[in-house]
């Protein structure tokens, strides 16, 4: 348990500096009432149906790759735990990556995978390495994506994400959370 707490703190010091605090809304329309920017050039990326990774790959001219920033068992944030209905202090497999197109980060992604999702075929989720998570989830009929939520970030500097999206993927009663934080370079070029 102490190691997991240390992992989380280390994660907050490295990756957490890149992901600003975020307020989540159940719909794009609800987020748009607070921030009209969601209806601008980022709208496409906030509403992509199907595999987000595949949409990014199609946007690339030179290539796409996944950089693993950190993955392992850690405590999810209180808000993530509430959204996933996890008991307090329940460890989850947390995967944080940069989705890079044409040699530069376009998206910061954070996945929270409760332990009950890591059974059966779900064991593969903890060993993806630099393989895209979306490729696994969308090719596996066991997993169904729930509705998209829109996040409004409070960035400390202009290079940090201002907008985000997330959804829960369900496998029967189990669910995991995938959040994608859009770096401005993705939609402002």
Residue pairs with C-beta under 8 A, 6 or more apart in sequence:
1 89
1 91
4 73
4 74
4 75
4 91
5 74
5 75
7 70
7 72
7 73
7 74
8 74
8 75
8 94
10 70
11 70
11 74
11 94
11 96
14 69
14 70
15 69
15 70
15 96
15 108
15 110
18 108
18 160
18 161
18 181
19 108
19 110
19 153
19 160
19 161
19 181
20 153
20 154
20 155
20 156
20 160
20 161
21 153
21 154
22 151
22 152
22 153
22 154
22 164
22 179
22 181
23 34
23 151
23 152
23 154
24 79
24 83
24 149
24 150
24 151
24 166
25 31
25 34
25 149
25 150
25 151
25 152
26 147
26 149
27 147
27 149
27 150
28 38
28 39
28 43
28 46
28 47
28 148
28 150
30 150
31 38
31 150
31 151
31 152
32 38
32 39
32 150
34 152
35 152
35 163
37 162
37 163
38 46
38 150
38 152
38 163
40 187
41 187
41 188
42 163
42 182
42 186
42 187
44 187
45 52
45 55
45 163
45 165
45 182
45 186
45 187
46 148
46 150
46 163
46 165
46 182
47 148
47 165
48 55
50 138
51 134
51 135
51 137
51 138
52 107
52 134
52 180
53 64
53 99
53 132
53 133
53 134
53 135
54 134
54 135
54 138
56 64
56 99
56 101
56 106
56 107
57 64
57 101
59 101
60 101
60 102
61 102
62 102
62 103
63 101
63 102
63 103
64 99
64 100
64 101
65 100
65 130
66 97
66 98
66 99
66 100
66 130
66 131
66 132
67 97
67 98
67 100
67 105
67 130
68 95
68 96
68 97
68 129
68 130
69 96
69 97
69 98
70 94
70 95
70 96
71 93
71 94
71 95
71 96
71 97
71 126
72 93
72 94
73 91
73 92
73 93
73 94
74 91
74 92
74 94
75 81
75 89
75 90
75 91
75 92
76 84
76 86
76 90
76 92
76 94
76 112
80 86
80 92
80 112
80 177
81 87
81 88
81 90
83 168
83 177
84 92
84 112
84 114
84 168
84 175
84 176
84 177
86 92
86 114
90 114
90 115
91 115
92 112
92 113
92 114
92 115
93 112
93 113
93 114
93 115
93 117
93 118
93 125
93 126
94 110
94 111
94 112
94 113
95 109
95 110
95 111
95 113
95 128
95 133
96 108
96 109
96 110
96 111
97 108
97 109
97 133
98 105
98 107
98 108
98 109
99 105
99 106
99 107
99 108
99 109
99 132
99 180
100 106
101 186
104 185
105 183
105 185
106 182
106 183
106 185
106 186
107 180
107 181
107 182
107 183
107 186
108 161
108 180
108 181
108 183
109 133
109 178
109 179
109 180
109 181
110 178
110 179
110 181
111 133
111 176
111 177
111 178
111 179
112 176
112 177
113 122
113 125
113 126
113 176
114 174
114 175
114 176
116 174
117 125
117 171
117 174
117 175
117 176
118 125
118 126
121 140
121 142
122 171
122 174
124 136
125 133
125 136
125 176
128 136
133 178
134 178
137 143
137 145
137 169
137 178
142 171
143 169
143 170
143 171
144 169
144 170
144 171
145 167
145 168
145 169
145 170
146 167
146 168
146 169
146 170
146 175
147 167
148 165
148 166
148 167
149 165
149 166
149 167
150 163
150 164
150 165
151 163
151 164
151 165
151 166
151 179
151 181
152 162
152 163
152 164
153 160
153 161
153 162
153 163
153 164
153 181
155 161
155 162
158 184
159 183
159 184
160 183
161 181
161 182
161 183
161 184
162 182
162 184
163 181
163 182
164 179
164 180
164 181
164 182
165 179
165 180
165 182
166 177
166 178
166 179
166 180
167 177
167 178
168 175
168 176
168 177
169 175
169 176
169 177
169 178
